[in-house]
């Protein structure tokens, strides 16, 4: 399939307007129409539903879009790798909490020493694992193990979740019992931590709702620092904010802090293991 056709399809699916797509690509509107028609002939399916006012993806178009985005990403990664063969480089995918708690300082230290370059992608572990299997990443860090033939999954670090809030909000300086959680404004961070995520939710009544639910710990921090609630976050992630006095950790009086584990995942036989060991990562 022609890359220009695929790129045109992706942009049109985003803008849902032939004229605007043509303007952004600096081509004629008829060229956009012809490229989409060519793709539809190749696939044998309609990609868009059209009427006088609206443009929307068909069910087949929505499926096709997911694969096209990955195809274009693979093409870009391939060209970049072909033109950048000199020197050591690691492409790493990891959740935000792992990046801030475990990796930021490692990268700073390695950049000061030199000898290796990094391409860091921060996102959800599930998405990162897809990129690993597509060979867009060399190593992925996740809170849950990944057991698949041809891949190495190693336990590389551990942490615990601690209950934190702003010093100005803390009504439990001596500690809190788990039953008291339902009496405070709790801000839910969806880590997709499987057992840990279930553990946290089970501390609340069934079908409990929260004033804020978010899946990125960094985005949650401003609300906690501004005194808008309480939340469980990884200890190593919040440690700098506790040292600076922006957050305080509240002891749990009747339960242990839930433990979390960090796994390192890479393709068996890839250079990732050697590079991680060589650069003390």
PADOVEX-683008 format. One record per residue: x, y, z of N, C-alpha, C in turn; chain. Coordinates in steps of 0.001 Angstrom, whole numbers. Last residue first. Example, Ala and Ser with C-alpha at 12.3 -4.5 7.8 and 13.67 -1.06 7.14 Angstrom:
2
<<12850,-2250,7080>,<13670,-1060,7140>,<12900,30,7870>,A>
<<13190,-5690,7800>,<12300,-4500,7800>,<13200,-3300,7800>,A>
END
This chain:
281
<<22171,-228,33875>,<20796,267,33879>,<19863,-767,34492>,A>
<<24919,-329,33188>,<24457,-367,34576>,<23060,237,34716>,A>
<<25678,-665,30634>,<25551,730,31095>,<24936,815,32496>,A>
<<25715,-3444,30411>,<26906,-2683,30081>,<26872,-1268,30667>,A>
<<23068,-4182,31018>,<24177,-4563,31928>,<25407,-3699,31687>,A>
<<21705,-3067,28874>,<21298,-2756,30244>,<22409,-3060,31237>,A>
<<23022,-4274,26726>,<23111,-2832,26918>,<22722,-2427,28338>,A>
<<22301,-6996,27054>,<23710,-6584,27071>,<23841,-5101,27362>,A>
<<19496,-6838,26796>,<20103,-7325,28033>,<21551,-6864,28145>,A>
<<19169,-5915,24108>,<18713,-5126,25255>,<19403,-5546,26545>,A>
<<19708,-7339,21822>,<20845,-6674,22494>,<20454,-5957,23788>,A>
<<17749,-10427,22076>,<17958,-9055,21611>,<19143,-8437,22343>,A>
<<17237,-12922,23125>,<18263,-12818,22093>,<18502,-11421,21567>,A>
<<13847,-12247,23754>,<14972,-13159,23970>,<15951,-13029,22808>,A>
<<12780,-8920,24249>,<12797,-10098,23377>,<14030,-10947,23674>,A>
<<11811,-7983,27608>,<12484,-7750,26334>,<12487,-9049,25534>,A>
<<10872,-6402,30595>,<10487,-7352,29545>,<11197,-6990,28252>,A>
<<10863,-6171,34036>,<11559,-5739,32817>,<11335,-6821,31766>,A>
<<8505,-5205,36547>,<9100,-6226,35688>,<9746,-5587,34460>,A>
<<7983,-4370,39854>,<8270,-3847,38525>,<9015,-4919,37743>,A>
<<5355,-4638,42256>,<6594,-5145,41664>,<6736,-4605,40249>,A>
<<4017,-3420,45337>,<3989,-3499,43877>,<5361,-3955,43385>,A>
<<2023,-3916,48272>,<3311,-4002,47580>,<3091,-4031,46070>,A>
<<79,-1859,50421>,<137,-2835,49326>,<1473,-2762,48578>,A>
<<797,-1616,53853>,<818,-931,52561>,<920,-1971,51443>,A>
<<-1404,-3508,55959>,<-76,-3208,55435>,<-195,-2445,54117>,A>
<<-3886,-2196,58238>,<-3477,-3005,57086>,<-2064,-2625,56680>,A>
<<-4340,-460,60326>,<-4891,-1813,60429>,<-4560,-2714,59243>,A>
<<-3139,2015,59888>,<-3100,1445,61228>,<-3547,-9,61294>,A>
<<-960,3564,57735>,<-2164,2743,57788>,<-2107,1921,59071>,A>
<<287,6935,57807>,<413,5516,58180>,<-947,4821,58171>,A>
<<577,9063,55118>,<-284,8749,56259>,<-150,7267,56593>,A>
<<2923,11422,54016>,<2485,10030,53975>,<1713,9718,55256>,A>
<<2455,14571,52428>,<2781,13789,53621>,<2227,12380,53430>,A>
<<3856,16963,50124>,<2943,15875,50465>,<3379,15257,51786>,A>
<<5704,18965,50220>,<4498,19199,49428>,<3428,18143,49711>,A>
<<8152,18641,51407>,<7052,19111,52239>,<5772,19389,51486>,A>
<<10194,17491,50072>,<10017,18929,49870>,<8880,19500,50712>,A>
<<9792,14830,50728>,<10988,15514,51236>,<10847,17027,51127>,A>
<<7463,14385,49245>,<7400,14301,50706>,<8599,15026,51319>,A>
<<8473,14595,46715>,<7446,15564,47117>,<7258,15546,48633>,A>
<<10227,12396,46574>,<10745,13776,46458>,<9745,14827,46946>,A>
<<8338,10167,46976>,<9385,10494,47949>,<9923,11923,47803>,A>
<<6567,9321,45078>,<6185,10507,45858>,<7276,10955,46829>,A>
<<7916,7134,43938>,<7431,8206,43074>,<7164,9479,43874>,A>
<<8357,5397,45998>,<9528,6013,45369>,<9138,7175,44454>,A>
<<5637,4662,46594>,<6486,5342,47571>,<7656,6070,46913>,A>
<<2894,5194,44388>,<4127,4476,44711>,<5060,5306,45592>,A>
<<-154,6234,46082>,<804,6361,44986>,<2073,5602,45371>,A>
<<-3472,6738,47011>,<-2328,5835,47086>,<-1451,6056,45864>,A>
<<-4738,9951,48114>,<-4604,8876,47132>,<-3421,7983,47480>,A>
<<-6968,12666,48917>,<-6008,11659,49319>,<-5888,10626,48191>,A>
<<-7496,16199,48112>,<-7871,14835,48416>,<-6697,13966,48824>,A>
<<-6636,18751,47588>,<-7974,18389,47126>,<-8346,16942,47394>,A>
<<-4217,20099,48016>,<-5068,19759,49145>,<-6471,19344,48774>,A>
<<-2433,20490,46015>,<-3336,21608,46315>,<-4338,21284,47411>,A>
<<-1324,17973,45857>,<-509,19048,46423>,<-1374,20253,46791>,A>
<<-3435,16635,44547>,<-3032,16242,45895>,<-2253,17365,46579>,A>
<<-3464,17963,42111>,<-4674,17953,42939>,<-4339,17593,44383>,A>
<<-891,17459,41068>,<-1302,18839,41387>,<-2534,18896,42290>,A>
<<-911,14491,40759>,<-126,15198,41769>,<-603,16624,42062>,A>
<<-2223,13452,38570>,<-2917,13461,39855>,<-2219,14354,40881>,A>
<<-436,13482,36523>,<-1595,14373,36404>,<-2367,14471,37714>,A>
<<1254,11461,37421>,<1742,12835,37342>,<589,13824,37281>,A>
<<-336,9150,37120>,<13,9628,38457>,<526,11067,38453>,A>
<<-3058,8579,35199>,<-1687,9066,35106>,<-1322,9723,36432>,A>
<<-5731,8098,35045>,<-4829,6955,34862>,<-3366,7376,34724>,A>
<<-8251,9109,37384>,<-7294,9439,36334>,<-6290,8303,36232>,A>
<<-11103,10423,38851>,<-10404,9194,38485>,<-9509,9524,37300>,A>
<<-12621,12285,41365>,<-11660,12301,40260>,<-11076,10913,40085>,A>
<<-14559,11637,43142>,<-14635,12963,42527>,<-13680,13082,41348>,A>
<<-15876,8329,42745>,<-14820,9232,43201>,<-14940,10557,42465>,A>
<<-18112,5839,44020>,<-17689,6773,42983>,<-16699,7763,43592>,A>
<<-18549,2367,44729>,<-18188,3720,45169>,<-17764,4570,43982>,A>
<<-19329,-239,44345>,<-19854,785,43432>,<-19574,2212,43907>,A>
<<-18847,-1109,47756>,<-19119,-1529,46378>,<-19758,-388,45593>,A>
<<-16642,1041,49651>,<-17905,327,49449>,<-18089,-46,47983>,A>
<<-13064,401,49540>,<-14216,1291,49493>,<-15498,471,49324>,A>
<<-11138,-1421,49292>,<-11119,-659,50534>,<-12326,267,50645>,A>
<<-11281,-2374,46754>,<-11999,-3135,47772>,<-11950,-2462,49142>,A>
<<-9535,-704,45377>,<-10981,-503,45212>,<-11781,-1240,46285>,A>
<<-7071,-1833,46185>,<-7410,-456,46542>,<-8914,-246,46449>,A>
<<-7248,-4423,45058>,<-7067,-4248,46502>,<-7499,-2849,46925>,A>
<<-7343,-3898,42340>,<-8512,-4492,42987>,<-8444,-4286,44499>,A>
<<-4734,-2931,42010>,<-5869,-2080,41695>,<-7136,-2585,42348>,A>
<<-3309,-5239,42703>,<-3192,-4032,43534>,<-4363,-3098,43279>,A>
<<-4011,-7039,40652>,<-4352,-7347,42036>,<-4309,-6106,42923>,A>
<<-3776,-4637,38254>,<-4397,-5934,38477>,<-4721,-6136,39950>,A>
<<-3061,-2042,37841>,<-2128,-2886,38590>,<-2696,-4258,38915>,A>
<<-3878,259,36561>,<-3988,-1027,35873>,<-3032,-2025,36519>,A>
<<-3965,2557,38040>,<-2648,2100,37599>,<-2718,898,36674>,A>
<<-5916,5078,38408>,<-6056,3744,37840>,<-4726,3293,37254>,A>
<<-6357,6826,41247>,<-5407,6698,40145>,<-5478,5261,39651>,A>
<<-8865,8677,42738>,<-8476,7352,42272>,<-7530,7430,41078>,A>
<<-8985,10430,45621>,<-8753,10613,44188>,<-8149,9328,43640>,A>
<<-11317,10792,48174>,<-10249,9964,47621>,<-10186,10174,46112>,A>
<<-12203,12596,50797>,<-12236,12684,49336>,<-11038,11916,48785>,A>
<<-13209,10343,53452>,<-12417,11441,52892>,<-12618,11495,51382>,A>
<<-14540,8128,54276>,<-15009,9397,54832>,<-14248,10595,54267>,A>
<<-13342,5868,53324>,<-14605,6254,52685>,<-15144,7581,53205>,A>
<<-11194,5579,55072>,<-10961,6058,53711>,<-12241,6561,53054>,A>
<<-11766,4359,57426>,<-11911,5819,57380>,<-11690,6387,55978>,A>
<<-11138,1731,57191>,<-12557,2071,57146>,<-12782,3575,57054>,A>
<<-8372,1703,57621>,<-8882,1554,56258>,<-10347,1957,56147>,A>
<<-7242,4322,59783>,<-7739,2968,59579>,<-8405,2883,58204>,A>
<<-4318,6355,59847>,<-5701,6161,59436>,<-6023,4672,59378>,A>
<<-2205,8568,61834>,<-2503,7393,61035>,<-3988,7227,60791>,A>
<<-1719,10935,63004>,<-1309,9750,63750>,<-1579,8463,62989>,A>
<<-2833,12780,61258>,<-1377,12796,61458>,<-863,11575,62214>,A>
<<-5264,13116,59614>,<-4902,11880,60300>,<-3385,11820,60530>,A>
<<-5885,15119,57955>,<-6664,15075,59196>,<-6308,13855,60036>,A>
<<-4199,17029,55730>,<-4062,15813,56528>,<-4818,15901,57861>,A>
<<-4128,19345,54321>,<-5366,18568,54282>,<-5367,17435,55280>,A>
<<-1626,20401,54470>,<-2731,21260,54883>,<-4052,20500,54973>,A>
<<2,18423,53352>,<69,18679,54807>,<-1113,19507,55304>,A>
<<-1874,16465,50974>,<-1165,17699,51320>,<-1090,17848,52837>,A>
<<-1326,12887,50980>,<-2160,14068,50807>,<-1298,15288,51102>,A>
<<-1120,9311,50522>,<-550,10658,50634>,<-1625,11718,50462>,A>
<<-318,6038,51221>,<-1418,6988,51186>,<-858,8385,51436>,A>
<<1767,4107,49083>,<1566,4827,50337>,<425,5828,50150>,A>
<<2697,993,47765>,<1828,2155,47660>,<1671,2783,49036>,A>
<<6109,21,47277>,<4827,-121,47948>,<4016,1139,47717>,A>
<<8285,-1899,45144>,<7916,-683,45857>,<6638,-975,46633>,A>
<<10983,-3328,43239>,<9728,-3409,43986>,<9502,-2112,44737>,A>
<<12555,-4673,40273>,<12460,-3735,41379>,<11120,-3924,42080>,A>
<<12619,-6755,38455>,<13802,-5899,38562>,<13725,-4895,39709>,A>
<<11855,-9823,37198>,<11528,-8931,38303>,<12754,-8074,38582>,A>
<<11708,-10257,33698>,<12508,-10305,34925>,<11946,-9352,35965>,A>
<<11058,-12042,30904>,<10383,-11182,31880>,<11088,-11349,33209>,A>
<<11727,-12410,27520>,<12263,-12549,28868>,<11542,-11558,29768>,A>
<<10113,-14168,24870>,<10347,-12941,25629>,<10873,-13279,27017>,A>
<<9448,-16529,23709>,<10320,-15638,22950>,<10639,-14343,23652>,A>
<<6177,-16837,24955>,<7328,-17499,24357>,<8135,-16511,23517>,A>
<<5281,-14798,27667>,<5039,-15187,26286>,<6319,-15766,25710>,A>
<<4216,-13126,30254>,<4715,-14475,29991>,<4326,-14905,28585>,A>
<<4808,-10502,32097>,<4408,-10784,30723>,<5032,-12121,30345>,A>
<<3663,-9150,35272>,<4529,-9984,34430>,<3930,-10211,33053>,A>
<<3069,-5656,35902>,<2610,-7029,35904>,<3493,-7859,34977>,A>
<<4088,-3169,35631>,<3774,-3586,36994>,<3275,-5022,37058>,A>
<<6900,-2831,33354>,<5479,-2934,33670>,<5294,-3404,35100>,A>
<<8964,-1764,30739>,<8819,-1948,32177>,<7333,-1911,32511>,A>
<<10519,-3052,27835>,<9343,-2443,28448>,<9355,-2746,29940>,A>
<<12817,-2635,25166>,<12534,-3125,26510>,<11352,-2354,27074>,A>
<<12691,-1753,22549>,<13645,-2806,22905>,<13344,-3424,24256>,A>
<<10004,-1068,20242>,<10704,-844,21497>,<11626,-2021,21774>,A>
<<9095,-2017,17917>,<9248,-564,17993>,<9945,-153,19283>,A>
<<8409,-4640,17534>,<9824,-4271,17447>,<10037,-2766,17345>,A>
<<5911,-5409,18167>,<6081,-4868,16814>,<7525,-4433,16553>,A>
<<6305,-5984,20812>,<6094,-7103,19891>,<6192,-6675,18433>,A>
<<6500,-3364,21781>,<7622,-4289,21940>,<7499,-5443,20953>,A>
<<3966,-2418,21239>,<5105,-1836,20524>,<6338,-2715,20635>,A>
<<2558,-3955,23075>,<2256,-4094,21642>,<3414,-3553,20821>,A>
<<3646,-2929,25405>,<3909,-4331,25065>,<3574,-4620,23600>,A>
<<2601,-350,25441>,<4040,-530,25301>,<4383,-1962,24886>,A>
<<-90,-850,25891>,<318,-260,24615>,<1810,-472,24372>,A>
<<125,-1869,28500>,<-474,-2688,27435>,<-72,-2165,26061>,A>
<<1205,278,29962>,<1997,-919,29733>,<1444,-1763,28595>,A>
<<815,3581,28709>,<248,2427,29376>,<1013,1167,28993>,A>
<<3804,5634,28673>,<2402,5347,28379>,<1910,4152,29163>,A>
<<6591,7034,27226>,<5853,6894,28483>,<4377,6699,28155>,A>
<<9481,6183,25672>,<8048,6324,25418>,<7323,6048,26731>,A>
<<12671,7271,24792>,<11776,6929,25887>,<10327,7181,25472>,A>
<<15568,6420,23559>,<14273,6836,23021>,<13235,6353,24030>,A>
<<18940,7309,24212>,<17668,6736,24634>,<16521,7276,23792>,A>
<<22377,6342,23746>,<21250,7247,23522>,<19960,6523,23894>,A>
<<25608,6114,25210>,<24341,5487,24850>,<23269,6563,24708>,A>
<<27841,7666,25713>,<28042,6347,25137>,<26769,5654,24713>,A>
<<27706,9454,28920>,<27762,9324,27470>,<27900,7879,27032>,A>
<<27515,10424,31504>,<28649,9563,31154>,<28821,9449,29645>,A>
<<25146,11870,31341>,<26367,12549,31791>,<27599,11747,31406>,A>
<<23381,9894,30594>,<23656,10973,29645>,<24911,11749,30038>,A>
<<23317,8350,32939>,<23868,7781,31712>,<24211,8856,30687>,A>
<<22079,10104,34749>,<23425,9596,35022>,<24082,9066,33753>,A>
<<19587,10453,33499>,<20458,11607,33742>,<21900,11144,33924>,A>
<<18656,7806,33628>,<18895,8435,32327>,<19820,9636,32475>,A>
<<18404,7449,36393>,<19281,6573,35615>,<19640,7215,34270>,A>
<<16471,9346,37060>,<17836,9535,37534>,<18826,8665,36777>,A>
<<14230,8179,35729>,<14673,9549,35433>,<16124,9764,35852>,A>
<<13520,5598,36666>,<14325,5775,35474>,<14879,7168,35230>,A>
<<11917,5293,38994>,<13061,4415,38775>,<14019,4870,37673>,A>
<<9885,7223,39200>,<10418,6603,40409>,<11743,5884,40168>,A>
<<9298,8058,36583>,<9699,9044,37591>,<10371,8408,38800>,A>
<<8776,5550,35297>,<9742,6513,34757>,<10233,7452,35860>,A>
<<6762,4456,36843>,<8050,3760,36762>,<9123,4716,36267>,A>
<<4723,6284,36366>,<5200,6102,37733>,<6552,5400,37759>,A>
<<4311,6001,33552>,<4836,7232,34112>,<5420,7042,35511>,A>
<<5478,2874,32139>,<4449,3739,32727>,<5091,4946,33399>,A>
<<7622,2599,29226>,<7343,2411,30641>,<6208,3303,31112>,A>
<<9998,1578,26819>,<8614,1937,27107>,<8294,1660,28556>,A>
<<12917,2479,25091>,<12329,1984,26341>,<10893,2491,26474>,A>
<<15508,1748,23138>,<14150,2271,23030>,<13344,1640,24163>,A>
<<18892,2558,23214>,<17826,1757,23794>,<16496,2484,23637>,A>
<<21971,2376,21470>,<20711,3075,21697>,<19696,2100,22272>,A>
<<25354,2993,20564>,<24357,2197,21290>,<23118,3035,21560>,A>
<<26624,3771,17233>,<26414,3994,18659>,<25333,3111,19250>,A>
<<25043,3943,14043>,<26226,4086,14883>,<25837,4348,16333>,A>
<<22706,3886,12580>,<23309,2612,12960>,<24473,2757,13929>,A>
<<20473,5384,11438>,<21109,5689,12718>,<21740,4426,13291>,A>
<<19030,4652,9265>,<19882,5830,9123>,<20624,6184,10407>,A>
<<17609,2485,10230>,<18515,2278,9102>,<19508,3432,8981>,A>
<<16005,3726,12145>,<17037,2781,12574>,<18066,2550,11475>,A>
<<14321,5300,10569>,<15175,5940,11565>,<16325,5023,11968>,A>
<<13010,3372,9073>,<13848,4352,8389>,<14816,5021,9355>,A>
<<11656,2026,11193>,<12586,1323,10304>,<13547,2296,9636>,A>
<<9992,3996,12232>,<11032,3413,13079>,<12090,2704,12245>,A>
<<8309,4450,10016>,<9136,5533,10542>,<10292,4987,11371>,A>
<<7115,1909,9781>,<7875,2466,8662>,<8823,3558,9145>,A>
<<5800,1746,12248>,<6852,785,11910>,<7733,1316,10794>,A>
<<3964,3796,11901>,<4933,3890,12993>,<6097,2945,12740>,A>
<<2472,2794,9797>,<3227,4026,9600>,<4282,4219,10679>,A>
<<1371,533,11082>,<2188,375,9873>,<3069,1605,9668>,A>
<<-141,1726,13109>,<1007,880,13478>,<1939,676,12288>,A>
<<-2037,3010,11557>,<-1194,3795,12463>,<36,2999,12881>,A>
<<-3224,793,10321>,<-2480,1767,9514>,<-1556,2592,10395>,A>
<<-4562,-479,12423>,<-3418,-1141,11787>,<-2571,-163,10984>,A>
<<-6522,1435,13031>,<-5628,944,14079>,<-4380,316,13475>,A>
<<-7874,1682,10568>,<-7127,2811,11125>,<-6121,2344,12162>,A>
<<-9247,-729,10248>,<-8133,-427,9347>,<-7253,678,9929>,A>
<<-11283,-398,12125>,<-10304,-1482,12288>,<-9050,-1181,11475>,A>
<<-12586,1775,10935>,<-12049,1911,12295>,<-11008,829,12581>,A>
<<-13401,699,8486>,<-12443,1798,8514>,<-11803,1971,9874>,A>
<<-15302,-1149,9282>,<-14069,-1638,8654>,<-12984,-567,8674>,A>
<<-17209,634,10187>,<-16642,-327,11133>,<-15328,-883,10587>,A>
<<-16348,3838,8714>,<-17151,2628,8804>,<-16535,1716,9865>,A>
<<-15956,7152,9951>,<-15369,5865,9617>,<-16434,4770,9652>,A>
<<-17733,9902,8477>,<-17396,9051,9618>,<-16799,7747,9116>,A>
<<-18940,13035,7791>,<-18006,12015,7327>,<-17582,11206,8543>,A>
<<-21749,15106,6894>,<-20931,14345,7834>,<-20040,13327,7131>,A>
<<-23220,16401,4895>,<-22714,17164,6025>,<-21695,16421,6882>,A>
<<-23964,14648,2861>,<-23681,16045,2507>,<-23034,16833,3643>,A>
<<-22129,11680,3757>,<-23345,12351,3316>,<-22998,13813,3105>,A>
<<-20313,8630,4025>,<-20375,10013,3579>,<-21817,10448,3363>,A>
<<-18229,6587,5780>,<-19637,6839,5487>,<-19765,8310,5169>,A>
<<-15195,5006,4690>,<-15921,6142,5249>,<-17392,6093,4865>,A>
<<-14330,2678,3558>,<-13657,3131,4765>,<-14400,4268,5461>,A>
<<-15637,-220,2017>,<-15764,1214,2232>,<-15113,1590,3552>,A>
<<-13408,-2712,677>,<-14405,-2277,1652>,<-14459,-753,1684>,A>
<<-11217,-3521,-710>,<-12503,-4102,-1088>,<-13615,-3768,-113>,A>
<<-8648,-2627,-566>,<-9193,-3379,563>,<-10475,-4110,190>,A>
<<-8300,-1323,-3024>,<-7340,-2332,-2573>,<-7929,-3232,-1499>,A>
<<-10466,446,-3013>,<-10388,-589,-4058>,<-9442,-1707,-3625>,A>
<<-9759,2048,-865>,<-10999,1268,-783>,<-11031,179,-1846>,A>
<<-7436,3253,-1885>,<-7362,2377,-714>,<-8592,1479,-633>,A>
<<-8593,4753,-3954>,<-7603,3716,-4266>,<-7464,2733,-3108>,A>
<<-10171,6530,-2508>,<-10818,5583,-3428>,<-9873,4440,-3784>,A>
<<-8187,7975,-1230>,<-9115,7172,-421>,<-9797,6127,-1307>,A>
<<-6997,9187,-3466>,<-6207,8320,-2588>,<-7107,7420,-1746>,A>
<<-9096,10717,-4541>,<-8528,9613,-5328>,<-7732,8649,-4445>,A>
<<-9501,12607,-2495>,<-10589,11707,-2905>,<-10043,10489,-3632>,A>
<<-7010,13891,-2552>,<-7469,13208,-1333>,<-8534,12182,-1688>,A>
<<-7156,14952,-5110>,<-6102,13978,-4799>,<-6458,13194,-3546>,A>
<<-9198,16782,-4894>,<-9423,15610,-5745>,<-8382,14530,-5492>,A>
<<-8004,18753,-3417>,<-9023,17931,-2780>,<-9298,16672,-3594>,A>
<<-4422,18882,-3851>,<-5781,19184,-4282>,<-6782,18263,-3587>,A>
<<-2218,19536,-1048>,<-2585,18842,-2282>,<-4009,19240,-2650>,A>
<<-1256,20077,1532>,<-845,20902,384>,<-1055,20162,-940>,A>
<<-2221,18880,3761>,<-1242,18090,2994>,<-710,18853,1777>,A>
<<-4023,20760,4638>,<-2910,20408,5517>,<-1826,19627,4775>,A>
<<-5823,20808,2457>,<-5064,22009,2813>,<-3852,21668,3669>,A>
<<-6903,18221,2545>,<-6139,18652,1369>,<-5268,19859,1699>,A>
<<-8237,18402,4990>,<-7175,17407,4786>,<-6288,17810,3621>,A>
<<-10149,20361,4445>,<-9116,20619,5445>,<-7944,19644,5315>,A>
<<-11671,18947,2491>,<-11029,20223,2178>,<-9894,20521,3155>,A>
<<-12640,16655,3814>,<-11757,16508,2652>,<-10989,17794,2369>,A>
<<-12844,15869,7142>,<-13152,16922,6179>,<-12143,16859,5036>,A>
<<-11979,14574,9423>,<-13323,14291,8897>,<-13795,15387,7934>,A>
<<-9604,14600,10822>,<-10247,15883,10525>,<-11692,15729,10055>,A>
<<-9051,11813,11137>,<-8957,12745,12263>,<-9765,14013,12006>,A>
<<-9334,10703,8673>,<-10102,10096,9764>,<-10103,10998,10995>,A>
<<-7466,12223,7308>,<-8890,12404,7008>,<-9760,11810,8116>,A>
<<-5089,11163,8377>,<-5432,12573,8604>,<-6909,12828,8349>,A>
<<-5263,8488,7460>,<-5174,8776,8894>,<-5590,10215,9172>,A>
<<-5313,8869,4629>,<-6432,8216,5318>,<-6433,8551,6811>,A>
<<-2801,9973,4232>,<-3995,10751,3901>,<-5212,10184,4616>,A>
<<-1200,7815,4922>,<-1111,9055,5706>,<-2336,9940,5461>,A>
<<-1952,6029,2864>,<-2201,5694,4262>,<-2181,6941,5144>,A>
<<-1061,7371,589>,<-2485,7046,734>,<-2834,6771,2189>,A>
<<1655,7437,1109>,<920,8699,1014>,<-581,8462,1170>,A>
<<2307,4712,978>,<2386,5421,2260>,<1610,6732,2235>,A>
<<414,2254,-682>,<1150,3503,-800>,<1116,4280,515>,A>
<<837,-1196,0>,<0,0,0>,<873,1247,0>,A>
END
